[in-house]
Amino acid sequence: MQKTPEKHLLEKSLIIPIFIMNSGCPQRCSFCNEKIAAGNYAPEVIKSFFDGEVASYLRWNKDKMRRVEIAFYGGNFTGLEPEYQKRLLSWAGAYIAKGQVSSIRISTRPDYIDDDQLKFLYSCGVRTIEIGAQSFNEEVLRKACRGHDARATVEAMKLLKKHGFSNGLHLMAGLPLETREMFMETIEKTIELHPDTVRIHPVLVFKDTALADEYRAGGYQPLSLDEAVQWCCLAREKLIPAGIRIIRFGLQMTPEMSQKGAVLAGPLHPAFGSLVYSAVFYAATLQLLKNIPPHIRELRFKVSKHDVSNFQGLGNRNVEAIKTLYPDAHIVIDSNLDVPPGNISLNTEAGETYSLDIPGIV
């Protein structure tokens, strides 16, 4: 009988990330340098390191205000040697038994799961599995040296739903050969599969990769920062109305990424997700302003306190753009915790009030 993922598994949790690096990967993708993308961790996780990482995160959650998940990221978890899988899962399971951790999540390849594997993982406390899909275009997958086709991801998602796992897809924007149209076709296919969550990051050219060689030879041009933000905004416009939660835009910045020469090219930004959400809020603000004459004297906006930074934009760029459109206007931003996240209201000097809700802001 098909299980249904528990509702709380789809809500925000405190994630304790344990990186297994490239372990379990049958080959290396053209874009991959895990030591830069994830951090320069040891090639094998040892017990003392594992316990130290878990303990440090649990100290943040001392009041037990949030659910806690241990996540095995990087590499291909289900491609690990069976004994290594069992060892890692047993370490995490001990914290579940003590009531300090609720469940385990893993990331893996779509072509490395089957019914028996999923039954084993579920029995060990794994409740969330993220699949590295990257794209649904066959040419793009081949060029990236993924080693699987799009059908593998389709079948993997069917299996995850059959066995009751909370599930997610990891997508990339701007892979070699990929056009914006191809990327949006991948988004449409994602909507058909309807994962619980999606994370999207634009391609960065890391040193010591096949993609770096291609870039140096002039065979690959990454997205600009503006293009990457635009592509992610377009993806969000499709995914959110379909009921798919986006849990991250862009890679988490690591110290290794900041080192000179580590990232040769690409839309690298320490707050890429904020750029995307700032663009989303600015587009919504323009919708509110479309009927407001340019010579108005005051614009008073009200937003949630949680949304102030995204409304203003990084470096106040959204507010400066509004000032350009309304040079005579005094702009006031009122923030209030009582305002729901994603809600923007606008009051003018003429007493007019306009309001809208941006879906998917929590």
GIDA-V347936 format. One record per backbone hydrogen bond with DSSP energy under -0.5 kcal/mol. NH is the residue of the N-H (numbers start at 0). CO is the residue of the C=O. If there is no record, write none. Layout:
NH|CO / NH|CO
This chain:
2|161 / 8|5 / 9|6 / 10|7 / 13|66 / 14|12 / 15|68 / 16|14 / 17|70 / 19|17 / 19|72 / 22|19 / 24|21 / 28|26 / 29|143 / 31|28 / 35|32 / 36|32 / 37|33 / 38|33 / 40|38 / 49|45 / 50|46 / 51|47 / 52|48 / 53|49 / 54|50 / 55|51 / 56|52 / 57|53 / 58|54 / 59|55 / 59|56 / 60|56 / 61|58 / 63|60 / 68|13 / 69|102 / 70|15 / 70|68 / 71|104 / 72|17 / 72|70 / 75|22 / 76|106 / 78|75 / 79|76 / 83|80 / 84|80 / 85|81 / 86|82 / 87|83 / 88|84 / 89|85 / 90|86 / 91|87 / 92|88 / 93|89 / 94|90 / 94|91 / 95|91 / 96|92 / 97|93 / 98|95 / 99|94 / 100|94 / 101|67 / 102|67 / 103|124 / 104|69 / 105|127 / 106|71 / 107|129 / 111|108 / 112|109 / 117|113 / 118|114 / 119|115 / 120|116 / 121|117 / 122|118 / 123|119 / 123|120 / 124|121 / 125|120 / 126|103 / 127|103 / 128|165 / 129|105 / 130|167 / 131|107 / 132|130 / 132|169 / 133|169 / 134|132 / 137|135 / 140|136 / 141|137 / 142|138 / 143|139 / 144|141 / 145|140 / 151|148 / 152|148 / 152|149 / 153|149 / 154|150 / 155|151 / 156|152 / 157|153 / 158|154 / 159|155 / 160|156 / 161|157 / 162|158 / 163|160 / 164|159 / 165|126 / 167|128 / 168|196 / 169|130 / 170|168 / 170|198 / 171|133 / 172|200 / 177|174 / 182|178 / 183|179 / 184|180 / 185|181 / 186|182 / 187|183 / 188|184 / 189|185 / 190|186 / 191|187 / 192|188 / 193|189 / 194|189 / 195|166 / 196|166 / 197|244 / 198|168 / 199|247 / 200|170 / 202|172 / 204|264 / 205|203 / 206|261 / 210|29 / 212|208 / 213|209 / 214|210 / 215|211 / 216|212 / 217|214 / 218|213 / 219|213 / 227|223 / 228|224 / 229|225 / 230|226 / 231|227 / 232|228 / 233|229 / 234|230 / 235|231 / 236|232 / 237|233 / 237|234 / 238|234 / 239|235 / 241|237 / 242|239 / 243|238 / 244|195 / 244|242 / 246|197 / 246|244 / 247|197 / 249|199 / 256|253 / 257|253 / 257|254 / 258|255 / 261|258 / 263|204 / 263|261 / 264|204 / 266|202 / 267|265 / 271|268 / 274|270 / 275|271 / 276|272 / 277|273 / 278|274 / 279|275 / 280|276 / 281|277 / 282|278 / 283|279 / 284|280 / 285|281 / 286|282 / 287|283 / 288|284 / 289|285 / 289|286 / 290|287 / 291|288 / 292|290 / 295|292 / 298|329 / 299|346 / 300|298 / 300|331 / 301|344 / 302|333 / 303|342 / 304|335 / 306|303 / 307|303 / 307|304 / 310|306 / 311|307 / 312|308 / 315|312 / 316|313 / 317|311 / 318|311 / 319|315 / 320|316 / 321|317 / 322|318 / 323|319 / 324|320 / 325|321 / 327|293 / 328|325 / 329|296 / 330|328 / 331|298 / 331|329 / 333|300 / 333|331 / 335|302 / 338|335 / 342|339 / 343|355 / 344|301 / 345|353 / 346|299 / 347|351 / 348|297 / 350|347 / 353|345 / 355|343 / 357|341 / 358|356 / 360|357 / 361|359
